Amino acid sequence: MKPFTFKTVLITGVILAAIVCLLPTFFDSWPHKKINLGLDLQGGMHLVLEVQNIKAVEAEIERTIQEIKKQLRKEGIKHLGISRLNDNAILAKF
């Protein structure tokens, strides 16, 4: 039985290095200062999201027009045009 192999020395070294790196989280000054936490871990982050209503409505109308065209094409129905009006209405000419 070999008392010290390269593998056991390496494993022991890695474990000791991990312990040394973790010690600053428990003690303030050993061996170096504590790890600085980011804003998300400190609880100091404030995020405000804003929706641009006009662009969201326009995008939804365009998606709806595309879906109507696809459905009409699938059903084989001929149309003269499908467009969006200024008051966010959809005009379909058959």
N, C-alpha and C positions, 0 to 999 in steps of 0.2 A: 504494500500500500504506500503510495507516494504522499507525503504530508503536504507538500506545496506544489501544485501544478500551475502552469501558466493560466489555465482557465479559472481556477479558484482565486488566484491573485487578481486577475482582471475583474472578476465579478465583485470581489471585495472592494477593489478600487472604485468601481462604478457606484456601488452602494454608499461608500464613504463620501464620494463627491456629491451624490444626491442629497445626503444628509447635510453636508456643509452648505449646499445651496438653499436648503429649506430652513435652516436655523434662523436667518434674518427675519422670517415671518413670525417667529415666536419671541425673539429677543431684539431689542432696538439697536444694539451697537455691535453685535458679534457676527461674523468677522468684518462685515461692512454694513452699510445702511440698508434699510428695508427696500423692498421692491416697490417702485412707484406704480400705483394702479392707474389705469386709464380712466377717462371720464365716465365711461359706461359702468365700470366696476366701482367707482366712488359714489355713484348715485347722483352725479352732478350734471347729467345731460338732459336737455329740454329740447324736444323736437316738435315743430309745428308744421303740419302738412296743409297745403291749400289746394283746392281743386279749381281749375279754371273752367267755370261753368259753360261759357260760350263755346270754347273749343271742345269740351266733352260732348255737348249736345250736337255740334256739327259732325264730330266723328261718329257718333251713334247714328245720326241720320244717313251719313254716307254708307255705313255698314248695312243699314236697313235697306237702302236703295240697291246695293249690290246683292243682298239676299233675295229681294223681290225679283230682280233681273234673272238671277240664277234659277229661282223657282219657276218663273214664267218660261225660261228656256227649257227647263226640265219637262214641263207640262206641254210644251209645243205651242204656246200662245204667242201670237205676234203682237207687238206693241210699237207705237210710233215714238216713244221716248218716255223715260222716267227721269224727273229732275227735282231739285230742291228749290222751293220758293223762298223769298226773303223772310217770311214769318215762320220759318222752320217747318213748313208743310211740304209734303211730297206730292208732286203732280205726275200722274200717269196717264198717258194718252194711248187709247186703244183704237 
